């Protein structure tokens, strides 16, 4: 079970009022949170309360995973937005040397 509510991801994806698959949304949230926890080196549950920028990072990554369900994107051109995912979550990373 993820920390981020499925309803928040549905709103992020503008799926309100549409029959969105809650199991698929939950799966994308779980995957996004696991990726971010691995990057940070600590569980998201260690943040109390959860910082808004970490929640936004989870939502952005989960939305990306929902919208791009394959390993390769063909025929589209995309650029990372300034102050994207890594910029938002990097300050919370545990640096170990």
N, C-alpha and C positions, 0 to 999 in steps of 0.2 A: 504494500500500500504506500502510495506516495504522500508527501507532505502537501503538495500543491493540489487544490481541489479540481476535479474534472470539469466542474462548471466554469471555472476560470479559464481553462484551456478552450472550452467550447466558445466562450465569449471572445477570446483572442482570435479564434479561427472564424468568428462571425457565423457560428453554427446554431445560434439560438433559434428555437422554433423549428429546426430541421431535425429529422431523425438521425442524429449522430450516433455512431456505435460507441457506447460508453466503455466497452471492453478495449476497443482499439485506442481510444483516447487515454485510458488508464495505462495501457501498454506504452504509449509514446511518452507519457509523463514519467513512468518508471525508468525507461531507457534514458531520458534526458537527465533525470536526477542522478542516476548511476554514473553517467558520463561526467557530470559536473562534480560529483563526490570524488571520483577518481582523479580528476584534474586538480581539485582543491587539496586532496590528501586527507580529508576528514568528512564525516557524515554531515548532511544538511541538518539533521536533528540536533546537532551541537549548537546551532544558532537559535537563540531564544531572546527576542522574537526573530523570525526570519527576515533579513534585510530585504527591502523592496527591490533592490537591484539584482539580488540573487533570484528572487521569484521571477522577475522579468527575464533573466537569463534562462531559467527553466522553461518558461513559456515560449520564448523565442526558439529555443532548441527543439522543444516538443512540437511546436507548430511547423518548423522546418522538416522534422522527421515525418510529420503527418502529410505535408504537401509534397514531399520528395521521397517517395517510398522505395526507390531503387538506388543502387549503388552508383549508377552512372546517369548523368543528365545530358541528353542529346538534343541539340537544336535550340537551346536557350543560352543566352549570355547573362551572367549575373556577376555582381560585384558586392563584396562585403560592405555593409554600411559602416561609416565611422562610428566609433564608440559602440561597437557590436558586442557580441557575446563575451569574447575573451577580455575585452576592456572592462566590462561590467563585473566579471567574476574574479579577475586576477588579484585585486587587493585582498581577497579572502584566502588566497592560496597559502598553504603551509610550505615554506621553503626549507628543505632539509639538505644539508651538504655533508 
